[in-house]
Amino acid sequence: MEEKLLNIQSEIGKLNAVLLHRPGKELERIVPNVLKEVLFEDIPWLRRMQEEHDAFAGVLTGRGIHVYYVEQLLTDILADAQVRENLVRDVIDQNPSSGNYIDGFLQEYLLSMEDCKLAESLIAGVLQKELDHVERERVLSDYINESEPYAFYMNPLPNLYFMRDPAVTIGDGMSISSMATEVRKRESLYMHYIYKNHPLFASCGGKTYYEYDKFFSVEGGDILILSPTVVAVGCSERTQVQGVEELAKRLFEDNPALEGVLAVKIPKDRAFMHLDTVFTMVDYDKFTVYPGILDHVETVMIRRGSKGHMRYEHIDSLHDALRRALNLTSIKLIESGGGNPVAAAREQWNDSTNTLAIAPGVIVAYGRNERSNEVLAENGIDVISIEASELVRGRGGPRCMTMPLNRDPLK
């Protein structure tokens, strides 16, 4: 039997394979008046961002981790004529464009492209002026938007380099995210198509725990695989409580070994958009955590109940919830900023707690968060620092930028 590519049983097992997106032309289509809409804090410098991302990927490959790129997988599946037609149709159906007439010639324009160019356009978007050469009847939007050089028929996806969010591997299956914001919804649609149609995932049998078209939002940055028996899911700005409950029910149905889903409610705040922006697992019994949220977290353990129902247990603190979830006598929450509230707040804004474990006790972190990294090192964590003057502008760290596909089981 062919070995399945997907196997994620923890946050810290030795990382073997990961999915990334190298930032591209979509980042050069951000202008100041849409920063809030596209979830950025500032205008990124693409060339420097690509250099930083390439260096990050180099750290991973240098450790023997196989790096796949979502843009290449997307290009691959577009070689299938039926997949190409279906995907473009679904993109058009989901696209808030200018009506049926515009949709018709936009679809024709996209389907006329070579596979590589189509994949690029599906990510970078389509400017209205790109279709000026098409002979057609004019419509009102042509005149109303004529003076806007950045008017789009299909918006770009500048957040796609945060590959953790549109999908996440759980065990030997995948949870395709239902994204909370309109600007990111196409990301999970692409992951749905890649997972269902790329030969890389053929051995996975299409095992899926959540889907992109679910009503309640669930995003990958809120899902942490604590162990083979417990998954933590954040209730946050981007993941709704009802979505957590739906996901938990499906996980229990399909995973007999799963014992619990730990729901963690964090403040609904831009600074804490996902659970992994305030804490991540760095070793068997250690977590890095932003201390500013410890008094504002609610934790509820969800377990199987009788007759298809679920049981709920409120746990007083995040520390106790994690300790019990891991069945340990003690755990350590390593506070970012060394416990200094000013340093912690400054460095949390720059993703100090959004670390990527590539093995137990070995993490990748942004080098700019010096005090937080020092404290981690003092607690026995091997911190591999990367530059992030531009990567940080989209509000995400090394964990946000990666979708792990395969890790070694913990011993």
C-alpha positions in Angstrom: 0.0 0.0 0.0 1.3 3.5 -0.9 2.3 5.5 2.1 0.1 8.5 2.8 1.8 11.9 2.5 -0.3 13.4 5.3 0.6 12.6 8.8 0.5 15.2 11.5 0.0 13.9 15.1 1.7 16.7 17.0 2.9 20.3 16.8 6.5 19.4 17.5 7.4 16.1 15.8 10.3 16.2 13.3 9.0 18.1 10.3 9.4 16.2 7.0 7.2 18.0 4.4 5.6 21.4 4.3 3.5 23.5 1.9 4.5 27.2 1.3 3.6 30.0 -1.1 6.4 32.3 -2.3 5.1 35.9 -2.3 4.5 37.1 -5.8 2.8 39.8 -7.9 -0.2 39.9 -5.7 1.8 41.8 -3.1 2.6 44.6 -5.6 -1.1 45.1 -6.1 -1.7 46.5 -2.6 -2.3 50.2 -2.5 -2.6 52.4 0.7 -6.4 52.8 0.5 -7.0 49.0 0.7 -4.6 48.1 3.4 -7.3 47.4 6.0 -9.4 45.5 3.5 -6.6 43.2 2.6 -5.5 42.8 6.2 -2.0 44.4 5.9 -0.5 47.1 8.1 1.8 48.6 5.5 2.9 48.4 1.9 5.3 45.5 1.5 8.5 45.6 -0.5 8.2 42.5 -2.7 11.8 41.9 -3.6 13.0 42.0 0.0 10.0 39.9 1.1 10.9 37.2 -1.5 14.5 37.3 -0.3 13.4 36.7 3.3 10.9 34.0 2.3 13.6 32.2 0.2 15.9 32.3 3.2 13.2 30.8 5.4 12.6 28.1 2.8 16.3 27.5 2.7 16.4 27.0 6.5 13.7 24.3 6.1 15.4 22.5 3.1 18.7 22.7 4.9 17.2 20.6 7.7 16.0 18.0 5.2 12.4 19.2 5.0 10.7 18.8 1.6 9.2 22.1 0.6 6.2 22.1 -1.8 4.8 25.3 -3.3 1.1 25.9 -3.6 1.5 27.9 -6.9 3.2 24.9 -8.5 0.5 22.4 -7.3 -2.1 24.8 -8.6 -0.4 24.9 -12.0 -0.2 21.1 -12.1 -3.9 20.6 -11.6 -4.8 23.1 -14.3 -3.3 20.8 -16.9 -6.5 18.7 -16.5 -9.1 20.4 -18.8 -12.1 19.5 -16.6 -10.5 20.6 -13.4 -9.4 23.9 -15.1 -13.0 24.5 -16.3 -14.6 23.6 -13.0 -12.2 25.7 -10.9 -12.5 28.8 -13.1 -16.3 28.4 -13.0 -16.3 28.2 -9.2 -13.9 31.2 -9.0 -16.3 33.3 -11.1 -19.3 32.1 -9.1 -17.6 33.2 -5.9 -16.2 36.5 -7.4 -18.0 39.7 -6.5 -17.5 41.2 -10.0 -19.7 43.3 -12.2 -22.5 41.0 -13.1 -23.2 38.1 -15.5 -21.9 40.0 -18.6 -18.6 40.7 -17.0 -18.4 37.2 -15.6 -18.8 35.8 -19.1 -15.8 37.5 -20.7 -13.7 37.2 -17.6 -14.2 33.4 -17.6 -13.3 33.3 -21.3 -10.2 35.4 -20.7 -9.0 33.1 -17.8 -9.6 29.9 -19.8 -7.6 31.3 -22.7 -4.4 31.4 -20.6 -1.6 28.9 -20.4 -1.5 26.9 -17.1 1.3 28.8 -15.5 -0.2 32.2 -16.4 -3.6 31.1 -15.2 -2.3 30.0 -11.9 -0.5 33.4 -11.5 -3.7 35.3 -12.3 -5.8 33.2 -10.0 -3.5 34.4 -7.2 -2.5 37.9 -8.4 -5.9 38.9 -9.6 -7.1 40.5 -12.8 -7.0 44.2 -13.2 -9.8 45.8 -15.2 -7.3 47.3 -17.6 -6.0 43.9 -18.5 -9.1 43.3 -20.5 -9.2 46.6 -22.3 -8.1 44.8 -25.5 -11.2 42.5 -25.5 -13.8 43.5 -28.0 -17.1 43.8 -26.2 -20.0 46.0 -25.4 -19.2 48.5 -22.6 -21.1 48.4 -19.3 -21.6 51.0 -16.6 -18.7 49.8 -14.4 -16.3 50.5 -17.3 -17.2 54.2 -17.0 -17.6 54.4 -13.2 -14.2 52.7 -12.5 -12.4 54.1 -15.6 -10.4 56.6 -13.6 -9.3 54.0 -11.0 -6.0 52.4 -12.1 -6.3 49.6 -9.5 -9.9 48.6 -10.3 -10.1 44.7 -10.3 -12.4 42.3 -12.0 -10.8 39.7 -9.6 -9.0 40.7 -6.5 -5.5 39.6 -5.6 -4.7 37.2 -2.7 -1.9 39.0 -0.8 -2.3 36.9 2.3 -1.7 33.5 0.6 1.9 33.3 1.8 0.3 32.6 5.2 -0.4 29.0 4.2 -1.4 27.9 7.6 -4.8 29.5 7.4 -6.6 28.1 4.3 -6.1 24.4 5.3 -4.5 22.3 8.0 -3.4 18.7 8.2 -5.0 16.8 11.1 -3.7 13.2 11.4 -4.0 11.7 7.9 -6.7 14.1 6.7 -7.2 17.7 6.0 -9.5 20.5 7.3 -10.2 23.0 4.5 -10.9 26.3 6.1 -14.1 28.4 5.7 -12.4 31.8 5.8 -13.8 34.6 7.8 -12.9 37.4 5.5 -14.1 37.9 1.9 -10.6 38.8 0.7 -9.3 35.3 1.6 -12.1 32.9 0.6 -10.5 31.9 -2.7 -7.5 30.6 -0.9 -9.4 27.7 0.6 -11.2 27.1 -2.6 -7.8 26.5 -4.3 -6.8 24.2 -1.4 -10.0 22.2 -1.9 -9.2 21.7 -5.6 -5.5 20.9 -5.0 -6.4 18.3 -2.3 -9.0 16.6 -4.4 -7.2 16.6 -7.7 -3.4 16.6 -7.3 -1.7 13.2 -7.4 0.4 14.2 -4.4 -2.7 13.6 -2.3 -4.1 10.7 -4.2 -3.3 8.2 -1.4 -5.2 10.3 1.2 -8.6 9.3 -0.1 -10.0 12.8 0.1 -10.4 12.6 3.9 -11.7 16.0 5.0 -12.9 17.3 8.3 -14.2 20.7 7.3 -14.8 22.5 3.9 -14.4 25.9 2.4 -18.1 26.4 1.9 -19.2 25.8 5.5 -21.4 28.6 6.9 -19.4 29.1 10.1 -15.8 30.2 9.8 -12.8 28.0 10.9 -9.3 29.0 10.0 -6.1 27.0 10.2 -4.2 29.4 12.4 -6.7 28.5 15.2 -5.9 24.7 15.1 -3.0 23.2 17.1 -2.4 19.4 17.1 -1.3 19.0 20.7 -1.0 15.2 20.5 -2.5 12.2 18.6 -5.4 12.3 21.1 -6.1 16.0 21.6 -6.6 18.9 19.2 -6.8 22.6 20.4 -9.0 25.0 18.4 -9.2 28.7 19.1 -12.5 30.6 19.2 -11.2 33.9 17.9 -11.7 36.9 15.6 -11.5 34.4 12.7 -13.0 31.2 14.0 -16.6 31.0 15.2 -17.7 29.0 18.2 -20.3 27.1 16.1 -17.5 26.2 13.6 -15.4 24.8 16.4 -18.3 22.6 17.5 -18.9 21.4 13.9 -15.3 20.5 13.5 -15.1 18.7 16.8 -18.1 16.6 15.9 -16.6 15.6 12.6 -13.2 14.8 14.2 -14.8 12.5 16.8 -16.8 10.8 14.0 -13.7 10.0 11.9 -10.9 9.6 14.5 -11.6 6.8 17.1 -8.3 7.6 18.8 -9.2 11.3 19.4 -10.1 11.8 23.1 -10.7 15.5 23.2 -10.9 18.9 21.5 -9.7 21.8 23.6 -11.7 24.9 22.8 -9.7 28.1 23.7 -11.5 31.4 23.6 -9.2 34.4 23.1 -10.1 38.1 22.8 -11.5 39.1 19.4 -8.8 41.5 18.5 -6.7 42.2 15.4 -3.6 41.7 17.5 -4.8 38.2 18.4 -6.5 37.1 15.2 -5.7 33.4 15.7 -4.8 31.2 18.5 -1.3 30.7 17.1 -0.6 34.4 17.4 -0.7 34.2 21.2 0.8 30.8 21.9 2.6 27.9 20.2 4.0 24.6 21.4 7.9 24.5 21.3 8.7 21.2 23.2 7.1 18.2 24.8 6.1 20.2 27.9 6.8 23.8 26.9 4.8 26.6 25.2 5.6 30.2 24.3 2.8 32.4 25.3 1.9 36.1 25.2 1.3 36.9 28.9 -1.2 39.7 28.0 -3.9 37.1 27.2 -3.6 34.7 30.2 -6.3 36.5 32.2 -8.6 36.7 29.2 -8.6 33.1 28.0 -11.5 30.6 28.5 -10.9 26.9 28.0 -13.4 24.1 27.6 -12.6 20.5 26.9 -15.0 18.8 24.5 -15.3 15.0 24.7 -17.5 12.3 23.2 -20.8 12.0 24.9 -23.6 9.4 24.5 -26.0 9.1 21.6 -24.0 11.3 19.3 -23.8 14.2 21.7 -20.7 15.8 23.2 -19.6 16.5 26.8 -18.1 19.8 27.9 -15.8 20.6 30.8 -14.8 24.1 31.7 -11.2 24.3 32.9 -10.0 27.3 35.0 -6.7 28.2 33.3 -4.9 27.6 30.0 -2.0 26.1 32.0 -4.2 23.5 33.6 -6.0 22.8 30.4 -2.8 22.1 28.5 -1.3 20.1 31.3 -4.3 17.8 31.5 -4.6 17.6 27.7 -1.1 16.3 27.5 -1.5 14.1 30.5 1.6 15.6 32.2 2.4 16.4 35.8 3.7 19.8 34.8 4.2 22.1 31.8 5.9 25.4 31.3 4.4 28.5 29.7 7.4 30.6 28.6 6.2 34.2 28.6 7.2 36.3 25.5 9.2 39.5 26.3 10.7 37.9 29.3 7.6 38.8 31.3 8.2 42.5 30.6 4.7 43.8 29.5 6.1 46.5 27.2 8.6 44.1 25.5 5.9 41.4 25.3 3.3 43.7 23.7 5.8 45.1 21.2 7.2 41.7 20.2 3.8 40.0 20.1 2.8 42.6 17.5 5.7 41.2 15.5 4.7 37.6 16.0 7.1 36.6 18.8 4.8 33.7 19.8 4.1 32.5 16.3 7.0 30.0 16.1 7.4 26.9 13.9 8.6 23.8 15.6 10.7 21.7 13.2 11.6 19.1 15.9 11.1 18.9 19.7 12.8 21.9 21.2 13.9 23.3 17.9 11.9 26.2 16.4 12.1 28.9 13.7 11.3 32.4 14.9 11.6 36.0 13.7 15.0 37.3 14.8 13.7 40.8 15.5 11.9 39.5 18.6 15.2 39.5 20.6 14.0 39.4 24.2 11.4 36.6 23.5 14.0 34.5 21.7 16.5 35.0 24.5 14.0 33.7 27.1 13.2 30.7 24.9 16.9 29.9 24.6 17.3 30.3 28.4 14.6 27.6 28.7 16.5 25.1 26.5 14.9 25.9 23.2 17.1 26.0 20.1 15.9 29.1 18.3 16.7 29.4 14.5 16.3 33.1 13.7 15.2 34.5 10.4 15.0 38.0 9.0 11.5 39.5 8.7 11.5 43.2 8.1 9.0 42.7 5.2 7.4 39.3 6.0 6.0 40.7 9.2 4.0 43.4 7.4 1.1 40.9 6.8 0.9 40.1 10.5 2.1 36.5 10.7 5.2 34.5 11.7 6.9 31.3 10.7 4.0 29.1 11.8 1.6 31.2 9.8 3.7 30.8 6.7 3.7 27.0 6.7 1.2 24.2 6.3 3.0 21.1 7.6 2.1 17.9 5.7 4.2 15.3 7.4 5.9 14.9 10.8 7.5 12.0 12.6 5.4 10.5 15.4 6.6 11.5 18.8 8.6 8.9 20.7 
